[in-house]
Amino acid sequence: MDLGSSTGISIAVALVVLVYVVWNQLRRRVLSTKLTLPVILIVVGAGSLVNAPPLPGAAFAIIAASLVFDAVGLAAVRAYTMRIWVEKGRTWRQGTWQTAGLWIVGAGIHAALDAAAHAGSASDLLYLGVTLAAQRLVLQARARRVAEA
């Protein structure tokens, strides 16, 4: 398999994952307090990044900025676009079209920063794990306030 088809497959997989994540965010669901999936993604993603060819310092700085500002920053904003309510003693959440739009914007920013860093898709799972964990933590904080009200 040549590099071009490998890149095409990576892009196709990333798009399928993005569609699934956005669709899942728009569904009405009980708010999860578990961080198992995000932690697994972070560990596997960090492993992928460590096992990738060494990155120059500037590329590493770009990826770190992507994780801090794009993954964490947009996750916090996305968490505030989601509806949260308590029904029959359970806390529910559902994303809006704003949530979906921010997922798409975030993925685009991450892809552009990865391209600028020449990191390929090495940081994609790490990015996804960090952004899901950050969003979930902000949602949990919001849910506590909703439940107390």
C-alpha angles and dihedrals in degrees: 000000000000125000093256095058091042090054090047091053091048091051092048092050091047091052092049090050091047092051091049093048093048092046090049091049091055093053121097105248142161108262109254120220093193120106095188098114095043091048092049090050091048093050095045091042093050088049091052091050093048091049093048120096110285114277123220116246093258091053091049089051090052092052091046090051089049090054095047103039104023103032100035100026097049091040090060092048091046091052089060092053091060123092115237125189141155118238125174092346095308128106114231133192135193130178124228131217086268088059090051092048092052091050090054093045091048093049090049093050091048092049091049092049091047089052091049090050092046086229096136110204095322094114099040097098091043090051092048093049094048094047094046092048093048093048092048093050092051091046090051091052090049091047092055090055091047092049092050093050 
